[in-house]
Amino acid sequence: MTGRWHPLASGSAHDSAVEWGQDEFGVFQTFQVRRVKFRMRWIPAGKFLMGSPVAEVGRYDEEGPQREVTLTRGFWMGETPCTQELWQAVMGNNPSRFKNPTHPVETVRWEDCQDFCARLNEQIPAFGARLPTEAEWEYACRAGTTTATWAGDLKKGEEGTAPMLDPIAWYWGNSNLGGKRSTQPVGLKLPNPLGLFDMLGNVLEWCSDRYGPYDPRALRDPTGAPAGTRRVLRGGSWYGGARFVRAAYRNAYDPALEFESVGFRLVRGQPSRPRSSTE
């Protein structure tokens, strides 16, 4: 990942922001819907290697080939996955199985997430809420690192459980608090170098892209496959083993399906170009 925040790159604070500033992780803005506050963090433009190397422990073939991706625009990303309390404030209901206002919302379809963004944009005019592209998601998750997770690589034999994940992610190996596996409150694990919590584990996160094989060429602002019915999911979940809790892991579901391990994370800012262009 290259590039750093510049005051003119992200613009001034949004008119509806109730808090803004800069800390050790970068620039942030906080917004409020009813009584619920949520924080967005600025992700600067830059380039990175997307996908996993062939020798990475836990790798699936669909994660390659690695290719250089350039994101020409910075964007704002939710500091945590969308919580149940935020969903409730915007939508007036809570579809989650594991009901707790501080847990990520789950059991939401890709189509439901589109409705959420539309309603949020009505409540905060000119907010520009949307789902991240798959490239934006991995870029933000890696936060300048090149290993399987921002905290390092899995070791051989750790595809199921890996002690190195415990400080940074909720997954199959540690999500059974009280003897029952489930989602957990957001923001309890360590953040990545960009100040983003739960990028790995807790819930899988919907992306805007249609799912398809990777184009091996270097790309600028890729937006996914040009056709297809399934939508991309990223990040692993409370229900998945260690090999699913990696920056390059990718999956896809029908956008009309819902699962108790699937949620999403907000992005706002200029959407990527409608078509990918090679460098």
N, C-alpha and C positions, 0 to 999 in steps of 0.2 A: 504494500500500500504506500503510495506516495501522496504528497500534498498535505497542507496544514490549513487550519482555519484562518481566515482573514476577515476583519469586520465587514468589509464590503462584499465578501463572497456570499454571506448568508443574509445580508440585509438587516434592517433594524428590527426590533422586537415587533411581533405581530400585535395589532391593536387590541386583541382580546387576551393577550398574555397577562397573567396576574403576577408573574415573577420571571426574571431573566438574569443571566449572569454567566460567569465563567469560573470553573474550578479546575482541579488537577486533571480532570478527564477531558475538558473542553467546554464548549458553549452549550447552554441549555435555556429552554423556555418552559414555563409551567402554565397550563391552561386549566379551566374549570368549567364543568357542566353541572348545573345545579350546585350541590355541595361537594362534588367529587373533583379533586385535582389530579392531573396527570402531567408528567414531565416528558418533554421531547429533547433529544440531543442532536447536535449538528454533526453530520458525517461529511467530511470534506471530499471533494472530487479527487480522483487518483486512479492508479492502476494496480493490478494484482494478478497472481496466477490462480485461476479458478479451476476447481477440481482437485483430485488426489493423485499423488504419484503412485506408480504401479506397486511399489514396495510397502505402501502404508498398511499397517495392521488393521484388519477389519474392512478393507476396501471392497467396494462393488464395482463391476466393470462400467456401470452406467455413470460413474463419477469421473470418467475420462473420455478422451484424452485431456490432460491439462492444457489450458491455452491462456494467453495473456488477454485480460479484459481491462479496458479503460472506461471509467465512468466520468463523463465530461461535466457533470453537474453534481454539486453537493445536494444533500437532502436532510430533512429532519426525520428522526426515527424514535419511536417510543422507547423510553428507558427500560420498560418492562413489557411483557405481553399485555394485551388488553385485559383488565381485571373484570370480575363479575360486577363490581360496584359501578364501574364506568359503563359497562354494557347496560346495566339496569337504568342508569341515569339517562342514557341516550334512547334506549329502545323500550323501556318500561316493563321488561320481563327478564327472566334469567333462565336460559335453557340448560344450564349446567347440571351434571349429575352430582358432582361433589360441591355442594353449595356452601360457599364462604365468600364474603365480599372481597377479601384480599387474595383469593386464589385467581388464577387465570380463568377467563370464561372458556368453556369447552362445549362440545356437542353442538358446534356451529358449522353450518355449511359454508362453502365458498360464496354461494349466492347470498347467504345471510350477512356475510362480512361486507359485501357490496352495499346492501341495504343500510348497514350500520354506518358506513362511510358517508353515504348520501344524507342520512339524517343528521350526522354530526356536522356536515358541511352546511346544513340548514340552520343548525343551532349556533354555529360559529361561522358567520359569513366569511367567504374567501379563505377558509382554512385550508382546503385542498387535501383532505384526508384520502388516503388510498392504501392499497396493499403494496409491499415492496416487490420489485422484480426479483427473480432468483439471484441475479448477479449482485444487486444491491444488498440482498440478505447475506450472502456469503462474504462479501467485502466487509460489511459491518461486523459480522461474526468473527472473522479473522483478525480484524483490527490491526493489520500490519504484520501478523504472524504467519508462518508457513507450515506449522505442524498440524496434526490432526485436530487438536483443540488449541485454544489460545494459551493453555497452560502446559502443553506438551503433547507428545505422542503416546498412544497406547502401546503396551508391550505385548509381545507374542504370548498368547494364552489368556489375554485380558479382554477378549471380544465380548464376554458375558458380563463380568464385573471387573472394575478397575478402580483401586483405591485413589488414584490420582484425580478421579472425577468428583469425589465426595465434596471438596471445597467449592466446586464451581457449578454443579448440576444436580438436579433431582432426576433419577432414572431408576431402572428396575432394582439396582443394587442398594438403594437407600431410601426409596419412597414408601416403605412399609412402616411408617411411624404408627405406633399403637396397634401393630399387628395387621394393618390393612393398607394395601397400596392405593395411592390416590395422588392427585395434584397436591401442591403445597403452596403456601403464601409466596407471592412474588418478592424478589429483592432480598431473600435471606442468604443466598449464596454470594460468593465474590463476583463483582462485575468484571467484564473484560476491559482491555486498555482504553476503550472508548466510553466506559461508564455504563455499558448496557448489561442488564441483569437477565439471567435465564435465557440467553440466546441458545444455549444447549440444555436439553432436558425440560422437564415440567410439562409443556405441551408442544406438539408439532405445530408449526406455524404456516398458514396458507401464504403462498406468493401469488402474484398476478399472472405468471406465465403459464401457458400451455406446456405440458410435458413432452419432451422429445429428446433424441440423442444430441450430444454436443457437436457443434460445428468446431472442427479442429483449428480453424484459423483464428488469428488475433482479431478481437472484436471491440467495437465501441458501442456502449449502451445497449447490450443485447436485451431483448424482450421475450425470448423463448421461441418455441416452435411456432411456425406460421399456421399450423392446423393441428387439430386433435381435440379430444373431449376431456381429458383429465387435466387437473391443475396441480402445480408443484407444491409439495410440502417439505419443510426443512426443520432441522434442529433436534430430532429425537424427542422423547417424552418420558414421563414417569413410568410408562408401561414398557419401554424398550431397553434392551441390553446396551452395553458399552459401545459396541460397534456402530450403533445408530446415533450415538451422541458425539458426532464429529462434524466439523465445519463443512466437509464436502459431501456428507450423506444427503441423498435426495430420494424422495418418494413422490407418489402422485395418487390422487383419488378423483373419482367423479365429483364434480362441484356440487351435485345435489345430495351427496351423502354426508352424514354427520357421525362423529365418533367422540367418545369421552376422552380421547387422548389428543384431540385437535383443537387448537385455538388460532390466534393470529396476533400480529403486532402492527401498529399503525405506522405509516410513513406520511409525511407531507412535504410538498415541494414540487418543483416542475417534474412531470412524468418524463421518463426516458423517451427517446424517439420512437415513433410507431414501428419502425423497422430497424433491424440491426444493420450496421455498415462495417465492412472490414477495413482494417488499416492498410 
